[in-house]
Amino acid sequence: MTNPTTDLKVTIIQTSLVWEDIDANLKWFDEKLLKIPKDSTDLIVLPEMFNTGFTMNADAFHELMNGKTMKWMLKKAKEKNAVVTGSLIIKEGENYFNRLIWMQPNGKIEYYDKRHLFRISDEHSNFTKGGNKLLVELKGWRICPMICYDLRFPVWIRNKDEYDLLLFVANWPERRNYPWQQLLIARAIENIAYVVGVNRIGEDGNGINHSGNSVVLDPLGMPLISTNPSLISNAEYIATVTLSHANLEKYRSTFPFAMDRDSFSIEG
């Protein structure tokens, strides 16, 4: 991968979702993306299952890799000249995946299938877990995208000098908001990386409320967007943040504790 020579602009979209209504959600995000001028950002981050909400009804709401939402993502990536990412339900063969799509303006697609499936909602019975990390490059930045429940598993996420930015898309319930905030901070500090966490707001079809509390954190775990609860809790929030690779490298060089990390391998 190339060495970054520029900063990275990341736009997060924290908003409500329409339960199990793909057309309504795509129209809804059309409106949100109108607020983002072309060439004003490098990466646009949407929540987990942004076109349906966190439904287990995979058979009814899945798409294929050439489906409606995929075509919509490509159109928006081209319009904004930015990568668009978020997860949706994808079917391959007889398997359903909670799949994060990394849609580039040139039409190139990369993806990550959620590894840790949320058994409390029976996700493990309705979806097939992924087995591989995704590491992508954008403007020389090394980025590792993850999905929601993955946040609780630091061994899977551990940075072996693989990435500069760790990214989570989520439907994380308000009643577990404190762990959401604290785990994101921990992941930034322990991996010496920027962390972006984008969560939805509003009540889903199961009566579960989501407060959002999306974040952009520096490698010290410090917030780079507002911490005002009236803005980031239970409210629509769209923000573009500039990440400095020079600041990241400065911190890594002055506090190189990653050199003393333990080595390990993941089985299964």
C-alpha positions as CSV (number, residue, x, y, z in Angstrom):
1,M,0.0,0.0,0.0
2,T,1.1,3.5,-0.7
3,N,2.1,6.0,2.0
4,P,-0.7,8.5,2.7
5,T,0.2,12.1,1.6
6,T,-3.2,13.7,2.4
7,D,-5.7,13.7,5.2
8,L,-8.8,11.6,5.0
9,K,-12.3,13.1,5.1
10,V,-15.0,10.8,6.6
11,T,-18.7,11.6,6.6
12,I,-21.0,9.8,9.1
13,I,-24.7,9.6,8.7
14,Q,-26.6,8.8,11.9
15,T,-30.4,8.6,11.2
16,S,-33.5,6.6,11.7
17,L,-34.4,3.6,9.5
18,V,-37.7,2.4,8.1
19,W,-38.4,-1.1,9.2
20,E,-38.2,-3.7,6.5
21,D,-38.8,-1.2,3.6
22,I,-35.9,-1.0,1.2
23,D,-37.5,1.5,-1.1
24,A,-38.3,3.9,1.7
25,N,-34.8,3.7,3.2
26,L,-33.1,4.3,-0.1
27,K,-35.3,7.3,-0.7
28,W,-34.6,8.5,2.9
29,F,-30.9,8.3,2.3
30,D,-31.3,10.1,-1.0
31,E,-32.4,13.0,1.1
32,K,-29.6,12.8,3.5
33,L,-26.9,12.5,0.8
34,L,-28.2,15.7,-0.8
35,K,-26.6,17.5,2.1
36,I,-23.2,16.3,1.1
37,P,-21.6,18.2,-1.9
38,K,-19.6,16.3,-4.5
39,D,-15.9,16.0,-3.8
40,S,-16.4,17.2,-0.2
41,T,-15.6,13.9,1.4
42,D,-13.7,10.7,0.7
43,L,-15.8,8.2,2.6
44,I,-19.6,8.1,3.5
45,V,-20.5,5.7,6.3
46,L,-24.1,4.4,6.7
47,P,-25.4,2.2,9.5
48,E,-25.7,-1.6,9.7
49,M,-28.5,-3.0,7.5
50,F,-29.2,0.6,6.4
51,N,-31.9,-0.5,3.9
52,T,-34.0,-2.6,6.2
53,G,-33.1,-2.2,9.8
54,F,-31.7,-5.1,11.8
55,T,-34.2,-7.7,10.6
56,M,-33.8,-11.5,10.9
57,N,-36.2,-11.9,8.0
58,A,-33.4,-12.6,5.6
59,D,-35.4,-14.7,3.1
60,A,-37.8,-11.8,2.4
61,F,-35.4,-8.9,2.4
62,H,-32.1,-10.2,0.9
63,E,-30.6,-9.0,-2.2
64,L,-28.0,-10.3,-4.7
65,M,-24.7,-8.6,-5.4
66,N,-26.3,-7.0,-8.5
67,G,-29.5,-6.0,-6.6
68,K,-31.3,-2.7,-6.2
69,T,-29.4,-1.4,-3.2
70,M,-26.0,-2.3,-4.7
71,K,-26.9,-0.3,-7.8
72,W,-28.1,2.6,-5.6
73,M,-24.7,2.5,-3.7
74,L,-22.8,2.7,-7.0
75,K,-24.9,5.6,-8.2
76,K,-24.3,7.5,-5.0
77,A,-20.6,6.7,-4.9
78,K,-20.3,8.2,-8.4
79,E,-22.4,11.2,-7.6
80,K,-20.3,12.1,-4.6
81,N,-17.0,10.8,-5.9
82,A,-16.6,9.0,-2.6
83,V,-16.6,5.5,-1.2
84,V,-20.0,4.6,0.2
85,T,-20.1,1.8,2.9
86,G,-22.8,0.2,5.0
87,S,-24.2,-3.3,5.4
88,L,-27.2,-5.1,4.0
89,I,-28.5,-8.7,3.6
90,I,-26.9,-10.6,0.7
91,K,-27.7,-14.1,-0.4
92,E,-25.1,-16.3,-2.0
93,G,-26.2,-19.9,-2.8
94,E,-28.3,-21.0,0.1
95,N,-26.5,-18.7,2.6
96,Y,-27.5,-15.3,3.9
97,F,-24.8,-12.8,5.0
98,N,-24.9,-9.5,6.9
99,R,-22.5,-8.0,4.5
100,L,-20.6,-4.7,4.6
101,I,-20.2,-3.3,1.1
102,W,-17.3,-1.1,0.2
103,M,-18.5,0.6,-2.9
104,Q,-16.0,2.7,-4.8
105,P,-16.9,5.4,-7.4
106,N,-15.2,3.4,-10.2
107,G,-17.6,0.5,-9.5
108,K,-15.0,-1.7,-7.8
109,I,-16.7,-3.6,-4.8
110,E,-15.1,-5.1,-1.8
111,Y,-17.0,-6.6,1.1
112,Y,-16.8,-8.0,4.6
113,D,-19.2,-10.6,6.0
114,K,-20.0,-10.1,9.7
115,R,-18.0,-12.7,11.7
116,H,-19.7,-12.4,15.1
117,L,-23.4,-13.0,14.8
118,F,-25.6,-11.6,17.6
119,R,-27.2,-14.7,19.1
120,I,-29.5,-12.8,21.4
121,S,-31.4,-11.8,18.3
122,D,-30.9,-15.2,16.8
123,E,-28.7,-13.8,14.1
124,H,-26.5,-16.9,14.2
125,S,-29.5,-19.0,13.2
126,N,-30.5,-16.9,10.2
127,F,-27.1,-15.8,8.8
128,T,-23.8,-17.4,7.9
129,K,-20.8,-15.9,9.6
130,G,-17.8,-14.6,7.7
131,G,-14.3,-15.9,8.1
132,N,-12.0,-13.1,6.7
133,K,-11.1,-9.6,7.7
134,L,-11.4,-6.9,5.0
135,L,-8.5,-4.5,4.7
136,V,-9.0,-1.8,2.1
137,E,-7.0,1.2,1.0
138,L,-8.3,4.7,0.4
139,K,-6.0,7.6,-0.4
140,G,-3.2,5.5,1.0
141,W,-5.0,5.0,4.3
142,R,-5.4,1.4,5.5
143,I,-8.9,0.8,6.7
144,C,-10.5,-2.2,8.5
145,P,-14.3,-2.2,8.4
146,M,-16.4,-4.2,11.0
147,I,-20.0,-4.7,11.9
148,C,-21.7,-4.0,15.2
149,Y,-21.3,-7.0,17.5
150,D,-17.7,-7.5,16.2
151,L,-16.8,-4.6,18.5
152,R,-17.0,-6.9,21.6
153,F,-14.2,-9.2,20.3
154,P,-10.8,-7.5,20.5
155,V,-8.8,-10.5,19.4
156,W,-10.5,-10.5,16.0
157,I,-10.0,-6.8,15.7
158,R,-6.4,-6.6,17.0
159,N,-4.2,-4.4,14.8
160,K,-1.1,-6.2,13.7
161,D,0.2,-3.1,11.9
162,E,-2.6,-3.6,9.3
163,Y,-4.7,-0.5,9.5
164,D,-4.9,3.2,10.4
165,L,-8.7,3.4,10.7
166,L,-11.0,1.0,12.3
167,L,-14.6,1.4,11.3
168,F,-17.9,0.0,12.7
169,V,-21.4,0.2,11.3
170,A,-24.1,-0.7,13.8
171,N,-27.7,-1.1,15.0
172,W,-26.6,-0.9,18.7
173,P,-29.5,-0.6,21.2
174,E,-29.8,2.4,23.5
175,R,-30.0,0.1,26.6
176,R,-26.4,-1.0,25.9
177,N,-25.2,2.5,25.0
178,Y,-22.6,2.7,27.7
179,P,-20.7,-0.4,26.5
180,W,-20.9,0.9,22.9
181,Q,-19.2,4.1,23.9
182,Q,-16.6,2.6,26.1
183,L,-15.6,-0.3,23.8
184,L,-15.1,2.1,20.9
185,I,-12.7,4.1,23.0
186,A,-10.9,1.0,24.1
187,R,-10.5,-0.2,20.5
188,A,-8.9,3.1,19.5
189,I,-6.5,3.2,22.3
190,E,-5.4,-0.5,22.2
191,N,-5.0,-0.5,18.4
192,I,-3.4,2.9,18.1
193,A,-5.8,3.8,15.3
194,Y,-8.6,6.2,14.5
195,V,-12.0,4.7,15.1
196,V,-15.3,5.5,13.5
197,G,-18.6,4.1,14.9
198,V,-21.9,4.8,13.0
199,N,-25.1,3.8,14.8
200,R,-28.7,4.3,13.9
201,I,-31.4,6.1,15.9
202,G,-35.1,5.3,16.5
203,E,-37.2,2.3,17.3
204,D,-37.1,-0.8,15.1
205,G,-39.8,-3.3,14.3
206,N,-39.1,-5.2,17.5
207,G,-39.7,-2.2,19.7
208,I,-36.0,-1.7,20.4
209,N,-34.7,1.9,20.6
210,H,-31.4,3.1,19.3
211,S,-29.8,6.3,20.5
212,G,-27.1,6.7,17.9
213,N,-24.1,8.1,19.8
214,S,-22.0,7.8,16.7
215,V,-18.3,8.7,17.2
216,V,-15.1,9.6,15.5
217,L,-12.1,9.0,17.8
218,D,-8.4,9.7,17.5
219,P,-5.8,7.1,18.5
220,L,-6.0,8.4,22.1
221,G,-9.7,7.7,22.2
222,M,-10.5,11.4,22.2
223,P,-13.6,12.5,20.2
224,L,-13.3,14.5,17.0
225,I,-17.0,15.3,16.8
226,S,-19.4,16.9,19.2
227,T,-20.0,15.2,22.5
228,N,-23.1,17.3,23.1
229,P,-25.9,14.7,24.0
230,S,-28.5,16.9,22.3
231,L,-26.7,16.4,19.0
232,I,-25.4,12.8,19.1
233,S,-28.1,11.1,21.2
234,N,-31.5,10.2,19.7
235,A,-31.1,12.8,17.0
236,E,-30.2,12.8,13.3
237,Y,-26.6,13.7,13.0
238,I,-24.5,14.2,9.8
239,A,-20.9,15.3,10.1
240,T,-17.7,15.3,8.0
241,V,-14.4,14.9,9.9
242,T,-10.9,15.3,8.7
243,L,-8.4,12.7,9.9
244,S,-4.7,13.6,10.0
245,H,-2.3,10.8,9.2
246,A,0.6,13.0,10.3
247,N,-0.9,13.1,13.8
248,L,-1.3,9.3,13.8
249,E,2.3,8.7,12.8
250,K,3.6,11.2,15.4
251,Y,1.7,9.4,18.2
252,R,2.8,6.0,17.0
253,S,6.4,7.0,16.9
254,T,6.5,8.7,20.3
255,F,4.6,5.9,22.0
256,P,5.5,2.7,20.2
257,F,3.9,0.2,22.6
258,A,2.7,-1.8,19.6
259,M,6.2,-3.1,19.3
260,D,5.6,-5.1,22.5
261,R,2.3,-6.6,21.6
262,D,1.8,-10.3,21.9
263,S,1.7,-12.5,18.8
264,F,-1.1,-14.9,18.3
265,S,-3.2,-16.7,15.6
266,I,-6.9,-17.1,15.2
267,E,-8.3,-20.5,14.5
268,G,-11.7,-21.3,13.0
